[in-house]
Amino acid sequence: MNNKLTTLIFLIFTVSASAQTLSPNRKYPYRELSVEPALGTSLSSAMGKPDIQLSALIQYSYNKRFSILAHTSLLNGFNTAYVPDVKQNYTLSASQKFGIGTSLYTNRTSSGFFLIGGFKYQAYSGTLENNQLPEKITTETSSLTPDYGLMYNLKSGRKKYYFSGRMYIPLTDGSYGAIENANLEFGIGIKLK
């Protein structure tokens, strides 16, 4: 494992554990099981047409210091970059990831730090339509790749329903800390237990 990644993970868990030991706060509600649906976009799409991502996060907190989660996302293909003479038939990106992490608590918020990993499925189909060519050319491609990275999850609110916002930074491209590849998601959280 890369030394930078190992150091980053160690620092996140150390700071989180020490902050909870020094200033435990009992006012913020403890949520053992929660579901957090959200809408999001990637920062790399901010320059062009934004992508719209649907996602859902299920988090189970074993205790205040250790949680596991499952994150599912689906990205539509309606807003891709314009390429002359190419008609996009479809673009699809779906991912499923699982992770572990810890949280810091204040009066009204919870900040979770997670290391997550899983798989991403991507598919594309496009047709080249040019008057100078005798026929249309259609291409289709799909791939299944590993997808892992760091996730920050913010929860704000003291009741059964609360605000949920998260940022996912993928580490699969080798550029650790590449904020331009991050995904932002905003939604609501629902306490189940």
SVG drawing of the C-alpha trace seen along z (x, -y; Angstrom):
<svg xmlns="http://www.w3.org/2000/svg" viewBox="-38 -26 43 32">
<polyline fill="none" stroke="black" stroke-width="0.4" points="0.0,0.0 1.3,-3.5 3.0,-5.3 0.9,-8.5 -2.4,-6.6 -1.3,-4.7 -0.3,-7.9 -3.5,-9.6 -5.7,-6.8 -3.7,-6.7 -4.0,-10.5 -7.8,-10.4 -8.4,-7.7 -6.0,-9.2 -7.5,-12.7 -11.0,-11.3 -10.3,-9.1 -8.5,-11.7 -11.1,-14.4 -13.9,-12.1 -11.8,-11.2 -11.0,-14.8 -14.5,-16.3 -17.3,-13.7 -20.6,-15.3 -23.8,-13.6 -26.2,-16.1 -25.9,-15.0 -28.3,-12.0 -26.6,-8.7 -27.9,-7.0 -27.3,-3.2 -28.8,-2.6 -29.6,-5.3 -30.4,-5.6 -29.3,-8.7 -30.6,-9.2 -29.0,-12.1 -28.4,-13.9 -24.9,-14.8 -22.5,-15.8 -18.8,-15.5 -16.4,-18.5 -14.9,-17.6 -18.2,-18.2 -18.5,-21.7 -16.7,-23.2 -19.1,-21.7 -22.7,-20.4 -23.1,-18.9 -23.7,-15.3 -26.6,-14.3 -25.9,-11.4 -28.4,-9.5 -27.0,-7.8 -28.0,-6.1 -25.9,-5.4 -26.7,-3.0 -24.7,-3.4 -24.6,-1.1 -22.8,-2.5 -21.5,0.2 -20.6,-2.5 -19.8,-6.2 -16.3,-5.5 -16.8,-2.7 -19.2,-2.5 -19.7,-0.5 -21.5,-1.7 -22.7,-0.7 -22.8,-3.3 -24.6,-2.9 -24.6,-5.4 -26.0,-5.7 -24.9,-8.5 -27.1,-9.4 -25.7,-9.9 -27.8,-12.8 -25.2,-15.5 -22.0,-14.5 -19.6,-16.7 -20.7,-17.6 -18.8,-15.8 -19.6,-16.8 -21.3,-14.2 -21.6,-11.8 -25.1,-10.9 -24.9,-9.5 -27.2,-6.5 -26.6,-6.0 -24.0,-6.4 -24.3,-4.7 -22.1,-4.6 -23.1,-2.6 -21.0,-1.8 -21.3,0.2 -18.9,-0.4 -18.5,0.7 -16.4,-1.0 -15.4,-1.5 -14.7,-4.6 -15.2,-6.8 -17.0,-10.0 -16.5,-13.3 -19.5,-14.8 -20.5,-18.4 -23.8,-19.8 -25.7,-19.5 -23.4,-17.7 -21.5,-14.5 -18.5,-14.4 -17.7,-10.9 -14.4,-9.8 -14.5,-6.6 -12.2,-4.4 -14.4,-2.8 -14.0,-0.4 -15.9,1.6 -16.6,1.7 -17.8,-0.6 -19.6,0.5 -19.5,-1.9 -21.2,-1.5 -21.4,-3.8 -22.9,-3.6 -22.6,-6.2 -23.2,-6.5 -21.1,-8.4 -23.4,-10.2 -21.5,-12.0 -22.7,-12.8 -19.3,-12.0 -19.4,-8.4 -21.4,-5.8 -23.0,-4.3 -23.5,-5.1 -20.9,-3.6 -22.1,-2.5 -19.7,-1.7 -20.5,-0.2 -18.2,0.4 -18.5,1.4 -16.1,2.0 -16.0,3.2 -13.2,1.6 -12.3,1.3 -13.3,-1.9 -11.9,-3.0 -11.2,-6.2 -12.0,-8.4 -15.4,-9.7 -16.4,-12.6 -20.0,-12.4 -21.6,-15.4 -24.9,-15.0 -26.7,-18.0 -29.9,-17.9 -31.2,-16.4 -34.4,-14.6 -35.4,-11.6 -34.8,-13.4 -31.6,-15.5 -29.4,-17.0 -26.8,-14.8 -23.9,-15.9 -20.9,-14.0 -17.7,-14.2 -16.0,-11.2 -12.4,-11.5 -11.5,-8.5 -8.0,-7.1 -8.1,-4.7 -6.4,-7.0 -3.2,-7.2 -3.5,-11.0 -4.0,-10.9 -5.9,-14.0 -7.1,-14.8 -10.0,-17.1 -11.0,-17.7 -12.2,-14.0 -14.3,-14.3 -18.1,-13.8 -20.4,-16.0 -23.8,-14.7 -26.5,-16.4 -29.7,-14.9 -31.6,-13.9 -30.9,-11.3 -33.5,-9.1 -32.8,-7.5 -34.1,-3.9 -32.8,-2.8"/>
</svg>
